[in-house]
Amino acid sequence: MPATDQQASFLGRISIRRNQVISVDGNNDQELEDLELFQKHVADRFADLLSPPEEVASTEPLLSISWLRKLVDVFLCCEAEFKAVLIMCREHSQICKPPLDRLIPELMDRAVKALDICNAVSSGVDSVRQCQKFAEIAVSALEQKPMDDGQVKRARKALNSLLTAMTIDDKENRDFKGAERTRSFGRRGNTNSANKERAVGNFRSLSMIVAKNWSASKQIQAMSSNLVAPRGGEPTGLALPVYIMSSVMVFVMWALVAAMPCQERSGLATHFQIPRQLTWAHSMIGLQEKIGEEWKKKEKKGSVGLLEEMQKMEKLALSLIEFADGFQFPGDTEKMEEVASQVAELAEICGKMEEGLVPLQTQIREVFHRIVRSRAEILEVLEHAAKISQPTT
């Protein structure tokens, strides 16, 4: 069943049961079944990301723009189902009792940190689009017939600018877009936030200004520092879906940071681990290992990120600069055919970027707003649960 159909079926089932009167034992059985379905859907979605059908894998390789868009969709689907499990199905008084009285505020704190990641990644998309513009200038110049010295020099200048933008070291990038602005897309859905903050403690403001020394790597590390699986061989209850959603959130933010230009990402490959005995996490762990190995290779060089299109663009730019350095009009016929093939490939990459980067950025904004809205809803539930659990005098 497609992911969207899975989600619609799952959410519809919970919505119907919410309005039904059933016995306590029956309700408990249904909730256990919902939890199993939630785990299965998480497992299936990440399995599709790790091992897609061969025809899909050839056109949507790991960490390509289209693959990242699917990853963001997976997050949105998992988040919607998690919220249904947490808010719609259970007695709200349970979330004020151990261990949920600790786990849910920790999840809310991760959500706030994820908002900064969303902003950083969105700014990173802008940086990739700038690289796209340099590549398009080079393509335009090298497509001219006949190709003369002036066009080659113009292409070489654009390609050098492209490589400079791609290889700047994270720690030295003080022109990172958005580092000095309010890291927010608008913060919709956060009305009456002061009261909701007091319900669960002193969380950081969504309108904070992130300094130049803000680190995407440290942000991921902070999100995962207290991420611990529930105890017991077969954990049940709400502690498990809270852990699953936390793991999904951390993984998705980690993968986006690895793929896109972000401020300060040293040591990104080693920040968090997911227990291998959890069956729903097998594919997530497989993806983490693949991405981590690629990051270790690129981190030594200082790179703009692991985005598939950027990796190909870098190789083509280096080859075309080598051609430009040795170009003499009118050029060797065989070499010119090879260059024409490379220019066509670079143009194809630019086309994929033009087609996919804006929708990806829109999806990341949707993640931001979804997190804000869901956090506000959960805080309302916490506030309500805290009131009804207080002893009457």
HELIX and SHEET records of a PDB file:
HELIX    1   1 ALA A    3  ARG A   18  1                                  16    
HELIX    2   2 VAL A   24  LEU A   50  1                                  27    
HELIX    3   3 GLU A   54  THR A   59  1                                   6    
HELIX    4   4 ILE A   65  LYS A   83  1                                  19    
HELIX    5   5 ALA A   84  MET A   88  3                                   5    
HELIX    6   6 HIS A   92  CYS A   96  5                                   5    
HELIX    7   7 LEU A  100  LEU A  142  1                                  43    
HELIX    8   8 ASP A  149  THR A  167  1                                  19    
HELIX    9   9 ASP A  170  GLU A  172  5                                   3    
HELIX   10  10 SER A  193  VAL A  200  1                                   8    
HELIX   11  11 ALA A  216  SER A  224  1                                   9    
HELIX   12  12 ALA A  239  ALA A  259  1                                  21    
HELIX   13  13 LEU A  268  THR A  270  5                                   3    
HELIX   14  14 THR A  279  ALA A  281  5                                   3    
HELIX   15  15 HIS A  282  GLU A  299  1                                  18    
HELIX   16  16 GLU A  308  ASP A  325  1                                  18    
HELIX   17  17 THR A  333  SER A  389  1                                  57    
END                                                                             
